[in-house]
Amino acid sequence: MTENSPSRAISLTDAKILRGAVLDAFRKLDPRTMAKNPVIFVVEAGAVLTTIQLAYDAAHHTGHFGFGVQICLWLWFTVLFANFAEAMAEGRGKAQAEALRKAKTDTVAHRIKDDATQETVPSASLRAGDVVFVAAGEFIPGDGEVVEGVASVDESAITGESAPVIREGGGDRSAVTGGTRVLSDEIKVRITSNPGETFLDRMIKLVEGASRQKTPNEIALNILLAGLTIIFLLAVVTLEPFALYSGAPQDIFVLVSLLVCLIPTTIGGLLSAIGIAGMDRMIQRNVIAMSGRAVEASGDVDVLLLDKTGTITLGNRQATRFFAAPGVPDTELANAAQLSSIADETPEGRSIVVLAKQKYGLRGRELAPHNPTFIRFSAQTRMSGVDLDGQEIRKGAQDAITKHVAERGNRVPREIQEVVETIASSGGTPLLVAKNRVVLGAIQLEDIVKGGMRERFEQLRAMGIRTVMITGDNPLTAAVIARQAGVDGFLAEAKPEDKMKLIRDEQAKGKLVAMTGDGTNDAPALAQADVGVAMNTGTQAAKEAGNMVDLDSNPTKLIEIVEIGKQLLITRGALTTFSVANDVAKYFAIIPAMFAAAFPEMGVLNVMGLHTPESAILSAVIFNALVIVALIPLALRGVKYRPLGAAALLRRNLLIYGLGGVIAPFIGIKLIDVLLTHLGMA
C-alpha cells in the first residue's frame, strides 16, 4: 500500500484524529446538531437544566452544592463523550479523504482539437466529451474512457496497489481515473466528467460522510430509542408528584440523573459512530460505498450474481494443450503454433507463445536470417501466421483453417475433428494449426478460473448466500465453468435484460440480491441489484450504476463486503442489547437511593451495598458516561463476525452482551462508589 492509499489503516489513537474529535465534540453541542440524536439531545437538555439549577443554588446558597456540581459535570461529560464517539468515526473518514486529496494533482492536458492538432490546457478547463492525448510519464487529467491505444497505468494513488494495470480502448477495461499516471505507450482518452464531478471528487465527499444517509434499519432503531426516551421521560416527570405525596420529594439533580440513566444513552451515543464506521471499514478494504444503506444491505444479501468473464475467470482464454495430428511430432506442432502466433497480439495468441516456451523450451530464436513475413491476426480472417523459408504456417479458428486447407483440396484429419469436438463439448475453444495447407494439429483454449474461487464460494455458501454465474456463453461452456468455479447455478447466453429479469425474480421472492460486474452491459443489473459492486477496472457506466466500487477490482471482495455488512448489523444489535441490559443495574442503584429515607424498607433493594444515596446516584451517572468511552473502540472496529446461524448468533449476543450488560454495571457502579467514598466525594 502507498501512503496515499485510501485503504491505509487509520489508527484509533492517531493524535491528529483525537485532537480533531475533541474539538468537534464541543462544536456538536449546538442544539440544532444535537436534535438529530433525540437520546443525547435529552441528556443535553438535562445538563442545561441542572446547570441552571446549580447556578441558582450557588446564588442563593441552597442545596447540596458539591453533589450538584458533580452531577452537572458528568452529564455534560456524557454528552461530550457521545459527540466524541461520532467525531472519532467522522475523523477517520476525514483522514481517508485527506489521503485521497493527495492523489489529486493539478495537471495540464493535451486536448485534441477538431483539426486533429493538440493544444495544451489546464486540466480544470476540460469538459465532458473532450478528447486528450496522454503519453508515457504523464498524468491522466480527468476521468474518462480510452478511445484509442493501450497503455500500462499506475493507479497506486487510488487503489494503493503498486502493480500497474492495462487500460485499452473498446473493452470493459477502458475506464481511467483522473490523477493516475501512464507508465508506458500512449492513449487517447475521452473525458467523461466535468471539474468537481470526477470519481475522486465523489469519493472524497463520500468518505467524509457528507452524503451518508441513515438506513431503514437505523431509522427504525432511532424511532425505538426515541420511543423509549419519551416513555422514561413521562415516567420521570410523573414520578415527582408521587414522591411529594409519599414525603420523599426529589430535586432536579436526582430526577435528571434517573432519566439519563434509564434512557438508552449508551447505544444513543454510539449509533452514529457505528454507521459511519461501517462505511469506513469499507474504505479500509478499498471499497467505496455510495451510502450507508448499501453497507447495511450487504449484511442481508441472499443471492450473489457474478459476471463470468473478468470476474470468475481471468477474462481471456488461455492455451492449455497441443494435440498433434497422426504422424506429426509434438515439437513440430508446438513450433508451428508458436511461429504462427508471434504476430497475434491478442491475449490468446500470447498464451500460445508462452505455452510452447514452457512445455517445449522454444524460446530465444533468431528469425531475421529467414526473412519472415508475418501475417497479423485480424477479425476478418480469424487467422495469424508467418511465411518463411518457403513455408506457409497458419493458426486460427476451426472454420477458418478448414477453409484455408480446403483451397488445396486437403481436409482436417478425422482424429483432429474428434479432438475439436471434445474440446468444444468440454467448454473450451479449439484452434487449428496448418503448414503448407496441411493441418498439423489443434490447440485447446480454456477459460481459466481465478485461483481460490471455489474456496471463496464455499465461504459464501456457509454464510447462506447462493452464488449464480452470469455469462453470454452457450449452456455447455457455462456448465463447465460453473462446475470448475463451484457456483450454485448459472445463467447462460445472458443478455442485459435477462440479468435484470433474474434479479427482479429473486427480489420478488423477498431475496436481497448482490451483483458484481465491470462492463457496460452489466450496468442495468448493477442498478437493479440491492448491492451493486462495480469493478474499478470496468467502464464508467458500470461504476455509475453500482452503489459500491471495488478499487482493487477483485470480485471475491464481496465476501469481505458481506462480512462488513453483517458486522455492522451485529455490532448495532450487540450494543443495543448491552445498553438496554445496563438499565437493570441502574434501577438497583438509583431507585433505592431516591426513596430509602422515606421508606427504609427499600434498603433491601440496595443489593450492591452502595454507601450513601448521593454516592449511588453519582456512581450510576459516572458509569453511564464512562461506558460510552469504553465502547468507542468496539463501535469503530465492530463485533467480529463469525459465519454462524441466526439462532447461534442470537444466543451468543444474549450471552455476551445481554448478560454482560447486566453484570458490568453492577461491578462498575460498585467500584466507582468505593472510589468516591474513599476520596470523600460522596
Buried (B, 14 or more C-beta within 10 A) or exposed (E): BBEBBBBBEBEBEBEEBBEBBBEBBEEBBEEEEBEEBBBBBBBBBBBBBBBEBBEEBEEEEEBEEEBBBBBBBBBBBBBBBBBBBBBBBBBBBBBBBBBBEEBBEEBBBBBBEEEEEEEEBEBBEBEBEBBBBBEEEBBBBBBBBBEBBBBBBBBBBBBBBEEBBBBBBEBBBBBBBBBBBBEBBBBBBBBBBBBEEBBBBBBBEBBBBEEBEBBEBBEEBBEBBBEBBEEBBEEBEEBBEEBEEEEBEBBBBBBBBBBBBBBBBBBBBBBBBBBBBBBBBBBBBBBBBBBBBBBBBBBBBBBBBBBBBBBBBBBBBBBBBBBBBEEBEEBBBBBBBBBBBBBBEBEBBBBBBBBBBEBBEBEEEEEEEBEBEBBEBEEEBBBBBBBBEEBBBBBBBBEBBBEBBEEEEBEBBEBBBEBBEBBBEEBBBBBBBBBEBBBBBBBBBBBBBBEEBBEBBEBBBEBEBBBBBBBBBEBEBBBBBBEBBBBBEBBBEBEBEBBBBBBEEBBEEEBBBBBBBBBBBBBBBBBBBBBBBBBBBBBBBBBBBBBBBBBBBBBBBBBBBBBBBBBBBBBBBBBBBBBBBBBEBBBBBBBBBBBBEEEEEBEEBBEBEBBBBBBBBBBBBBBBBBBBBEBBEBBBEBBEBEBEEEEEBBEBBBEBBBEBBBEBBBEBBBEBBBBBBEEEEB
